[in-house]
Structure formats: structure tokens, C-alpha cells
């Protein structure tokens, strides 16, 4: 039987928080790759973005409107914790579904 906290839930996010230094190199590679992506729109739809652990706030700030769809009930609060300050500074509007 699978651990119910393997994807999403407080335990998953707690593990992600404390282990973020272990996957920092991957996060940096993703950020570098995203810097090269030049979207033609100022709106972004994220499906399953979770708390945005692997996303760059700098890249997210390019968008004026970000819609995030996630089944994890903790995703919106934690996404705002991880990226809210930067998104407010760039006046990006964040909406969760």
C-alpha cells in the first residue's frame, strides 16, 4: 500500500522544504532553461505546480497573470509562501483553482 503523503500533503511538503538543498542543482538547471524560454504571452497556466518548489520566482515574474490548478489543498498557501513576495513586487496576479 502506498504512503498517502508521497505526492502532496503536509509530509511531502515538509520533506521538500528540508531537502531543497539536495535538489538545488536541478532547480538551477530548470531556472537556466526557463530563462531561455520566451513566451509570447503575459498569462501562464500551471497545472500541478504544487508549491512551486522547483520554479524560479524570476521567471514567474514575467507574467502578469498566473492561474494555478492543483488538487493539493496546501499548494496555494505554500506557492504564495515560496513566490508571493516576488510576484507582488512585479504586480503579477495569482489565482488558484
The 8 nearest C-alpha neighbors of each residue, nearest first, counted from 0:
[[1, 2, 3, 5, 4, 6, 7, 11],
 [2, 0, 3, 5, 4, 6, 7, 11],
 [1, 3, 4, 5, 0, 6, 11, 10],
 [2, 4, 5, 1, 6, 8, 7, 0],
 [5, 3, 2, 8, 6, 11, 7, 10],
 [6, 4, 2, 3, 11, 7, 1, 8],
 [7, 5, 4, 11, 8, 3, 71, 12],
 [8, 6, 11, 71, 4, 5, 12, 9],
 [7, 9, 4, 11, 10, 12, 71, 73],
 [10, 8, 12, 11, 13, 7, 73, 4],
 [9, 11, 13, 12, 8, 4, 14, 7],
 [10, 12, 14, 7, 9, 13, 8, 4],
 [13, 11, 15, 9, 14, 10, 16, 8],
 [12, 14, 10, 16, 15, 11, 9, 17],
 [13, 15, 11, 17, 12, 16, 18, 10],
 [14, 16, 12, 18, 13, 17, 19, 11],
 [17, 15, 13, 14, 19, 18, 12, 52],
 [16, 18, 14, 15, 19, 13, 20, 12],
 [17, 19, 15, 21, 20, 16, 14, 22],
 [18, 20, 21, 22, 16, 17, 15, 23],
 [19, 21, 23, 18, 22, 17, 24, 16],
 [22, 20, 19, 18, 23, 24, 25, 17],
 [21, 23, 25, 19, 24, 20, 26, 18],
 [22, 24, 20, 26, 25, 21, 19, 27],
 [25, 23, 27, 26, 22, 28, 21, 20],
 [26, 24, 28, 22, 27, 23, 29, 53],
 [25, 27, 23, 53, 29, 24, 28, 30],
 [26, 28, 30, 24, 25, 29, 31, 23],
 [29, 27, 25, 31, 30, 26, 32, 24],
 [28, 30, 32, 26, 27, 31, 33, 25],
 [31, 29, 27, 33, 28, 32, 55, 26],
 [32, 30, 28, 34, 29, 33, 27, 35],
 [31, 33, 29, 34, 30, 35, 28, 36],
 [32, 34, 36, 30, 35, 31, 29, 58],
 [35, 33, 31, 32, 36, 30, 58, 37],
 [34, 36, 33, 32, 37, 31, 30, 38],
 [37, 35, 33, 34, 38, 32, 58, 31],
 [36, 38, 35, 39, 34, 33, 40, 61],
 [39, 37, 40, 36, 41, 61, 42, 43],
 [38, 40, 37, 41, 42, 36, 62, 43],
 [41, 39, 38, 42, 43, 62, 37, 63],
 [40, 42, 62, 63, 64, 43, 61, 39],
 [43, 41, 64, 62, 40, 65, 63, 44],
 [44, 42, 65, 66, 64, 45, 62, 41],
 [43, 45, 66, 65, 67, 46, 42, 68],
 [46, 44, 67, 48, 66, 68, 47, 43],
 [45, 47, 68, 48, 67, 69, 44, 49],
 [46, 48, 69, 49, 68, 45, 67, 70],
 [47, 49, 46, 45, 51, 50, 67, 69],
 [50, 48, 74, 47, 51, 69, 71, 78],
 [51, 49, 78, 74, 77, 52, 48, 75],
 [50, 52, 54, 49, 78, 53, 48, 81],
 [51, 53, 50, 54, 81, 15, 49, 19],
 [52, 54, 26, 51, 55, 29, 25, 30],
 [55, 53, 51, 52, 56, 30, 26, 29],
 [54, 56, 57, 58, 30, 59, 53, 26],
 [57, 55, 59, 58, 82, 60, 85, 54],
 [56, 58, 60, 55, 59, 61, 85, 30],
 [57, 59, 55, 60, 56, 61, 34, 33],
 [58, 60, 56, 61, 57, 62, 55, 86],
 [59, 61, 57, 62, 58, 86, 89, 56],
 [62, 60, 59, 58, 63, 41, 57, 89],
 [61, 63, 41, 60, 42, 64, 59, 91],
 [62, 64, 91, 41, 92, 42, 61, 90],
 [65, 63, 92, 42, 62, 91, 93, 43],
 [66, 64, 43, 93, 42, 44, 92, 94],
 [67, 65, 94, 44, 95, 93, 45, 43],
 [66, 68, 45, 95, 46, 44, 96, 94],
 [69, 67, 96, 46, 47, 95, 45, 66],
 [68, 70, 47, 71, 46, 49, 67, 48],
 [69, 71, 72, 68, 47, 74, 96, 49],
 [70, 72, 74, 73, 69, 7, 8, 49],
 [71, 73, 74, 70, 75, 69, 8, 7],
 [74, 72, 71, 76, 75, 77, 8, 9],
 [73, 75, 50, 49, 77, 71, 72, 76],
 [74, 76, 78, 77, 73, 79, 95, 50],
 [77, 75, 79, 78, 74, 73, 80, 50],
 [76, 78, 80, 50, 74, 79, 75, 81],
 [79, 77, 50, 81, 75, 80, 51, 76],
 [78, 80, 83, 82, 76, 77, 81, 75],
 [79, 81, 77, 78, 83, 82, 76, 84],
 [80, 82, 78, 79, 77, 83, 51, 50],
 [83, 81, 79, 85, 56, 84, 80, 78],
 [82, 84, 79, 86, 85, 80, 87, 81],
 [83, 85, 87, 86, 82, 88, 79, 80],
 [86, 84, 88, 87, 83, 82, 56, 89],
 [85, 87, 91, 83, 89, 88, 84, 60],
 [86, 88, 90, 84, 89, 85, 83, 91],
 [89, 87, 85, 86, 90, 84, 91, 60],
 [88, 90, 86, 87, 91, 60, 85, 63],
 [91, 89, 87, 88, 86, 92, 63, 60],
 [90, 92, 63, 86, 89, 64, 87, 62],
 [91, 93, 64, 63, 65, 90, 94, 86],
 [94, 92, 65, 64, 66, 91, 95, 67],
 [95, 93, 66, 67, 65, 92, 96, 64],
 [96, 94, 67, 66, 68, 75, 93, 69],
 [95, 68, 67, 69, 94, 66, 70, 75]]
